[in-house]
């Protein structure tokens, strides 16, 4: 009976994977390519889990914006005012 030995990814290989996963934009492309072309089942499973996590976060974000649009509008206005405060002595109109 022939012994089939699959090489497990090394620590350096996993470090490279995590670094690529941390780069915005590159991570989704990298995960899709890893899910399709990875030779290791652990790498393939990691990529599929990462894709599912990104999709879940996107769905929850869009749902939050759809359910609470007034909250995010007020939050954006508050952040704009904090970033660009009115000069001293100028009256801020109250809506």
C-alpha positions in Angstrom: 0.0 0.0 0.0 1.5 3.3 -1.1 1.9 5.9 1.6 0.6 9.3 0.6 2.1 12.1 2.6 0.5 15.5 2.3 2.8 18.4 3.2 1.2 20.6 5.8 1.7 24.4 5.4 4.7 25.7 7.4 4.6 28.4 10.0 6.2 30.8 7.4 3.5 29.9 4.9 0.8 30.7 7.4 2.4 34.0 8.3 2.4 34.9 4.6 -1.3 33.9 4.4 -2.2 36.1 7.4 -0.3 39.1 6.1 -2.1 38.8 2.7 -5.4 38.4 4.6 -4.8 41.6 6.5 -4.4 43.8 3.4 -7.8 45.4 2.4 -8.8 44.6 -1.1 -6.1 42.0 -1.6 -7.7 39.8 1.1 -10.9 39.0 -0.9 -8.9 38.2 -4.1 -6.4 36.1 -2.1 -9.2 34.2 -0.3 -11.0 33.4 -3.5 -7.8 32.2 -5.2 -6.9 30.1 -2.1 -10.4 28.6 -2.0 -10.0 27.5 -5.6 -6.3 26.6 -6.0 -5.0 25.7 -2.5 -3.5 22.2 -2.3 -3.9 22.0 1.5 -7.3 21.3 2.9 -6.6 23.4 5.9 -5.7 26.4 3.6 -8.9 25.8 1.5 -11.1 25.6 4.7 -9.5 28.8 6.0 -10.2 30.6 2.8 -13.8 29.4 2.7 -14.3 30.5 6.3 -12.7 33.9 5.5 -15.0 34.4 2.5 -18.1 33.5 4.6 -17.0 35.9 7.4 -16.6 38.8 4.9 -20.0 38.1 3.3 -21.6 37.9 6.7 -20.1 41.2 7.8 -21.2 42.9 4.6 -24.7 41.6 5.0 -24.9 42.8 8.6 -23.5 46.2 7.6 -26.0 46.8 4.8 -28.8 45.6 7.1 -27.7 48.1 9.8 -27.7 51.0 7.3 -31.1 49.9 5.9 -32.7 49.5 9.3 -31.2 52.6 11.1 -30.6 55.2 8.4 -31.4 58.2 10.7 -28.9 57.0 13.3 -26.1 56.9 10.7 -27.1 60.2 9.2 -26.9 61.9 12.6 -23.6 60.1 13.4 -22.1 61.3 10.1 -23.2 64.9 10.9 -21.8 64.7 14.4 -18.5 63.4 13.0 -18.4 66.2 10.4 -18.9 68.9 13.1 -16.2 67.3 15.3 -13.8 67.3 12.4 -14.5 70.9 11.4 -15.6 72.8 14.5 -17.1 76.3 14.1 -14.7 79.2 14.7 -14.9 80.8 18.2 -17.7 83.3 18.5 -19.7 81.9 15.5 -23.2 80.7 16.3 -24.1 77.2 15.2 -27.6 77.0 13.9 -29.7 74.4 15.7 -32.0 72.3 13.5 
